[in-house]
């Protein structure tokens, strides 16, 4: 029984939270890696694009709730999500036209575009704060748990409980569907193949008649959809606070680089690698050790949760030093 309790505790405190967090990082990293692979620069404004889009989703959610519209056991934010994606898409296309297109036509070095994205990041961060404020916001409604601790204990008779929140299950399902749709689009559709050709060889793609502006627009639209979806799922699972989305940029970039910048499959794998590393390193393993017969006075925690982003930083440094192309060899879509 103690072994079963230990397994349940690992599932409850490590596997389920890390899987949900990893799915959120994977969606964010997919947006970063698409922009890098096709537009050839690292978009530092991606985290604040997530924040802005999520803020719009929250505002629309509040409007729907005021009208008495809901999805029953599911969060109302799911109804607001398409509207948030559409509005954010308009913003990022406008930013591309006002900022990035100028440098793209001049064929500026990627570092110029990176620095431009840093400027866009600060502007979008300020804009988001003006739109929704700086306070922590919880906007999850509907049913909170698919499985509660009390239900699990009643079903199994174990002393250790397990819970599965609706937001966690929703994150995993939506991420799986989004990844399936994206990979199918990139590999099967004519537009997806054009994006891949443009990524592999821009000059050859132009000679074959591919419209570069259409590829750019599609890339921004997909990146915006991924960013808003990731941001909304992250906010539902935890809470919304503008600064948190600035902080999450580090693990998102770490996930992209671990998997291989420009490689969508690598971005997904990198998201889960970073998430499980962060959770495993910052979780106190004392309870599980006790179930397994190892009594100790310490928490058996390598780092406190305040330093979880340091784990992403260490992973980033190690990968850049020893395998800069990432696990899946980046620079290809």
QUIVEN-V145733 format. One record per helix or strand of 3 or more residues. SS is the DSSP state (A for helix, B for strand). FROM is the first residue (numbers start at 0). TO is the last residue. If there is no record, write none. Layout:
SS;FROM;TO + SS;FROM;TO
This chain:
A;1;38 + A;45;65 + A;76;104 + A;109;131 + B;144;146 + A;148;155 + A;165;187 + A;189;199 + A;201;206 + A;211;236 + A;241;258 + A;263;281 + A;285;290 + A;304;321
